[in-house]
Amino acid sequence: MRRPARAKGPPPDRSRMPIDEPAPGSRTDPRELLDTYLDHYRAEVLRKLDGLAEEELRSSRVASGWTPLELLVHLTWVERRWFEWGFAARPLPDPWGDRGPDDRWTVPADTGTEELKDDFRAACARSREIVAGVPLDRAAAVGGRFGSAAEAPSLALILFHVLQEYARHAGHLDIVRELADGVTGG
């Protein structure tokens, strides 16, 4: 498919185009940037699900077969694995609870969309509490996801990893949303 020709004239001044992202109070504090952008993408995932019909939330538009609600459940468990079990070393009976017997993401049977969203919000709130005020160079506790101090990553690495996972999955939801109802944008 060919793109329409761009109007003649000077190219747009991209140096003055606003960045469509949250504006943290400081543009140089790494912790504030990580926290702000992570919260932005957490909210973005929920925003991309809002307005989709229940049928669209529970069916797949991609070849790999995942559904938007399966992705939401996966991100709920990402929060638990990286912050509760990972950073804080709190025991989780099944840290891979987002996976079914075939190792695919799964939605718990008879669980409604609002309940899944509430569970996601609660997991995000627990994660925020766990890392509140903790320095970025603090290593994860040993005994949960990490068996030794040598393999325990810093909070900075965990926050960065989770942030990039959210950004990637928000992009996946962009595609699904466009295929479902034509809605685009961030």
FIRO-341826 format. One record per residue (C-alpha): residue in three letters; x, y, z. Coordinates in Angstrom, 2 decimals. Layout:
residues N
+------+---------+---------+---------+
| rest |    east |   north |      up |
+------+---------+---------+---------+
|  ALA |       X |       Y |       Z |
...
+------+---------+---------+---------+
end
This chain:
residues 186
+------+---------+---------+---------+
| rest |    east |   north |      up |
+------+---------+---------+---------+
|  MET |    0.00 |    0.00 |    0.00 |
|  ARG |    1.36 |    3.39 |   -0.96 |
|  ARG |    1.44 |    6.24 |    1.49 |
|  PRO |   -0.19 |    9.48 |    0.43 |
|  ALA |    2.26 |   12.10 |   -0.78 |
|  ARG |    3.29 |   14.66 |    1.83 |
|  ALA |    2.23 |   18.21 |    1.21 |
|  LYS |    4.85 |   20.42 |   -0.42 |
|  GLY |    6.68 |   22.91 |    1.71 |
|  PRO |    9.36 |   22.86 |    4.37 |
|  PRO |    9.66 |   19.73 |    6.51 |
|  PRO |    8.09 |   19.95 |    9.95 |
|  ASP |   10.32 |   21.30 |   12.72 |
|  ARG |   10.63 |   18.10 |   14.78 |
|  SER |   12.74 |   19.85 |   17.40 |
|  ARG |    9.62 |   21.62 |   18.65 |
|  MET |    7.20 |   18.70 |   18.50 |
|  PRO |    6.02 |   17.73 |   21.97 |
|  ILE |    6.93 |   14.32 |   23.31 |
|  ASP |    3.74 |   12.37 |   23.95 |
|  GLU |    4.97 |   10.98 |   27.25 |
|  PRO |    4.59 |   11.96 |   30.89 |
|  ALA |    6.62 |   14.93 |   32.00 |
|  PRO |    8.41 |   14.07 |   35.25 |
|  GLY |    9.30 |   16.94 |   37.55 |
|  SER |   12.98 |   16.31 |   36.88 |
|  ARG |   14.35 |   15.32 |   33.50 |
|  THR |   17.65 |   14.15 |   35.01 |
|  ASP |   16.75 |   12.10 |   38.11 |
|  PRO |   16.97 |    8.45 |   36.98 |
|  ARG |   14.71 |    7.18 |   39.75 |
|  GLU |   11.99 |    9.71 |   38.99 |
|  LEU |   12.22 |    8.89 |   35.27 |
|  LEU |   11.96 |    5.14 |   35.87 |
|  ASP |    9.03 |    5.47 |   38.29 |
|  THR |    7.17 |    7.98 |   36.13 |
|  TYR |    7.54 |    6.06 |   32.89 |
|  LEU |    6.72 |    2.72 |   34.50 |
|  ASP |    3.50 |    4.17 |   35.90 |
|  HIS |    2.78 |    5.73 |   32.51 |
|  TYR |    2.99 |    2.36 |   30.77 |
|  ARG |    1.01 |    0.60 |   33.49 |
|  ALA |   -1.81 |    3.11 |   32.88 |
|  GLU |   -1.32 |    2.87 |   29.10 |
|  VAL |   -1.98 |   -0.88 |   29.15 |
|  LEU |   -5.30 |   -0.33 |   30.94 |
|  ARG |   -6.19 |    2.55 |   28.64 |
|  LYS |   -5.64 |    0.40 |   25.57 |
|  LEU |   -8.01 |   -2.24 |   26.98 |
|  ASP |  -10.74 |    0.30 |   27.76 |
|  GLY |  -13.41 |    0.39 |   25.10 |
|  LEU |  -12.70 |   -3.05 |   23.70 |
|  ALA |  -15.71 |   -5.35 |   23.63 |
|  GLU |  -15.57 |   -8.37 |   25.93 |
|  GLU |  -15.29 |  -10.64 |   22.89 |
|  GLU |  -12.22 |   -8.69 |   21.69 |
|  LEU |  -10.63 |   -8.86 |   25.15 |
|  ARG |  -10.98 |  -12.66 |   25.18 |
|  SER |  -10.06 |  -13.45 |   21.58 |
|  SER |   -6.81 |  -13.19 |   19.66 |
|  ARG |   -5.97 |  -11.06 |   16.66 |
|  VAL |   -2.37 |  -12.27 |   16.38 |
|  ALA |   -0.80 |  -15.42 |   14.99 |
|  SER |    0.76 |  -16.38 |   18.33 |
|  GLY |   -2.73 |  -16.60 |   19.82 |
|  TRP |   -2.56 |  -14.46 |   22.97 |
|  THR |   -5.56 |  -12.34 |   23.97 |
|  PRO |   -5.54 |   -8.87 |   25.52 |
|  LEU |   -6.73 |  -10.27 |   28.86 |
|  GLU |   -4.03 |  -12.94 |   28.80 |
|  LEU |   -1.50 |  -10.15 |   28.32 |
|  LEU |   -2.99 |   -8.27 |   31.29 |
|  VAL |   -2.72 |  -11.39 |   33.47 |
|  HIS |    0.87 |  -11.85 |   32.27 |
|  LEU |    1.76 |   -8.28 |   33.30 |
|  THR |    0.11 |   -8.85 |   36.70 |
|  TRP |    2.47 |  -11.78 |   37.20 |
|  VAL |    5.43 |   -9.79 |   35.85 |
|  GLU |    4.82 |   -7.38 |   38.75 |
|  ARG |    4.70 |  -10.25 |   41.24 |
|  ARG |    7.72 |  -12.09 |   39.85 |
|  TRP |   10.01 |   -9.07 |   39.65 |
|  PHE |    9.01 |   -7.07 |   42.72 |
|  GLU |    7.40 |   -9.40 |   45.29 |
|  TRP |    9.23 |  -12.65 |   44.59 |
|  GLY |   12.23 |  -11.09 |   42.89 |
|  PHE |   13.24 |   -7.89 |   44.66 |
|  ALA |   11.62 |   -8.50 |   48.06 |
|  ALA |   12.08 |  -12.32 |   48.07 |
|  ARG |    8.54 |  -12.82 |   49.32 |
|  PRO |    7.34 |  -16.37 |   48.76 |
|  LEU |    4.87 |  -16.89 |   45.93 |
|  PRO |    3.18 |  -20.31 |   45.81 |
|  ASP |    3.26 |  -20.28 |   42.00 |
|  PRO |    5.43 |  -17.48 |   40.58 |
|  TRP |    4.53 |  -18.57 |   37.05 |
|  GLY |    0.77 |  -18.41 |   37.68 |
|  ASP |    0.13 |  -16.70 |   34.35 |
|  ARG |    1.03 |  -19.85 |   32.43 |
|  GLY |   -1.20 |  -22.79 |   31.69 |
|  PRO |   -0.17 |  -26.44 |   31.28 |
|  ASP |    0.90 |  -25.73 |   27.68 |
|  ASP |    3.15 |  -22.87 |   28.95 |
|  ARG |    0.90 |  -20.27 |   27.27 |
|  TRP |   -0.51 |  -17.28 |   29.11 |
|  THR |   -3.88 |  -18.04 |   30.58 |
|  VAL |   -6.82 |  -16.25 |   32.19 |
|  PRO |   -8.22 |  -17.90 |   35.33 |
|  ALA |  -11.57 |  -19.52 |   34.61 |
|  ASP |  -14.68 |  -17.57 |   35.58 |
|  THR |  -12.72 |  -14.37 |   36.23 |
|  GLY |  -14.31 |  -11.18 |   34.98 |
|  THR |  -12.54 |   -8.37 |   33.21 |
|  GLU |  -12.97 |   -5.87 |   36.06 |
|  GLU |  -11.62 |   -8.40 |   38.55 |
|  LEU |   -8.55 |   -8.93 |   36.34 |
|  LYS |   -8.02 |   -5.17 |   36.09 |
|  ASP |   -8.38 |   -4.80 |   39.86 |
|  ASP |   -5.87 |   -7.62 |   40.42 |
|  PHE |   -3.45 |   -5.86 |   38.06 |
|  ARG |   -3.88 |   -2.52 |   39.87 |
|  ALA |   -3.33 |   -4.23 |   43.24 |
|  ALA |   -0.14 |   -5.92 |   42.00 |
|  CYS |    1.15 |   -2.55 |   40.72 |
|  ALA |    0.35 |   -0.91 |   44.08 |
|  ARG |    2.23 |   -3.67 |   45.95 |
|  SER |    5.20 |   -3.19 |   43.65 |
|  ARG |    5.23 |    0.57 |   44.30 |
|  GLU |    5.15 |   -0.07 |   48.06 |
|  ILE |    8.01 |   -2.57 |   47.87 |
|  VAL |   10.35 |   -0.18 |   46.06 |
|  ALA |    9.27 |    3.13 |   47.61 |
|  GLY |   12.30 |    5.02 |   48.87 |
|  VAL |   14.72 |    2.19 |   48.04 |
|  PRO |   17.97 |    3.33 |   46.40 |
|  LEU |   18.50 |    2.21 |   42.80 |
|  ASP |   21.77 |    0.47 |   43.64 |
|  ARG |   20.18 |   -1.82 |   46.25 |
|  ALA |   20.38 |   -5.47 |   45.23 |
|  ALA |   17.38 |   -7.75 |   45.30 |
|  ALA |   16.99 |   -9.87 |   48.41 |
|  VAL |   18.26 |  -13.42 |   48.23 |
|  GLY |   15.87 |  -16.29 |   48.75 |
|  GLY |   13.03 |  -15.60 |   46.38 |
|  ARG |   13.69 |  -15.51 |   42.67 |
|  PHE |   17.41 |  -15.12 |   43.24 |
|  GLY |   19.37 |  -17.80 |   45.06 |
|  SER |   22.59 |  -15.91 |   45.66 |
|  ALA |   23.89 |  -12.38 |   46.06 |
|  ALA |   25.91 |  -12.86 |   42.86 |
|  GLU |   22.77 |  -13.29 |   40.75 |
|  ALA |   20.62 |  -10.68 |   42.54 |
|  PRO |   20.19 |   -7.64 |   40.24 |
|  SER |   19.96 |   -4.06 |   41.42 |
|  LEU |   16.65 |   -2.28 |   41.72 |
|  ALA |   17.73 |   -0.08 |   38.79 |
|  LEU |   18.10 |   -3.11 |   36.54 |
|  ILE |   14.75 |   -4.55 |   37.66 |
|  LEU |   12.91 |   -1.26 |   37.10 |
|  PHE |   14.53 |   -0.86 |   33.69 |
|  HIS |   13.70 |   -4.44 |   32.69 |
|  VAL |   10.07 |   -4.14 |   33.76 |
|  LEU |    9.75 |   -0.74 |   32.05 |
|  GLN |   11.00 |   -2.14 |   28.73 |
|  GLU |    8.65 |   -5.12 |   29.06 |
|  TYR |    5.70 |   -2.76 |   29.54 |
|  ALA |    6.74 |   -0.58 |   26.60 |
|  ARG |    7.00 |   -3.65 |   24.36 |
|  HIS |    3.65 |   -5.06 |   25.45 |
|  ALA |    1.94 |   -1.67 |   25.15 |
|  GLY |    3.14 |   -1.68 |   21.54 |
|  HIS |    1.64 |   -5.14 |   21.08 |
|  LEU |   -1.66 |   -3.80 |   22.38 |
|  ASP |   -1.40 |   -0.86 |   19.94 |
|  ILE |   -1.44 |   -3.34 |   17.09 |
|  VAL |   -4.26 |   -5.44 |   18.55 |
|  ARG |   -6.36 |   -2.34 |   19.20 |
|  GLU |   -5.87 |   -1.06 |   15.67 |
|  LEU |   -6.86 |   -4.45 |   14.25 |
|  ALA |   -9.88 |   -4.68 |   16.55 |
|  ASP |  -11.49 |   -1.27 |   16.06 |
|  GLY |   -9.09 |    1.02 |   14.24 |
|  VAL |   -8.10 |    3.04 |   17.32 |
|  THR |   -4.47 |    4.14 |   17.12 |
|  GLY |   -2.12 |    6.32 |   19.08 |
|  GLY |   -0.50 |    6.46 |   22.46 |
+------+---------+---------+---------+
end
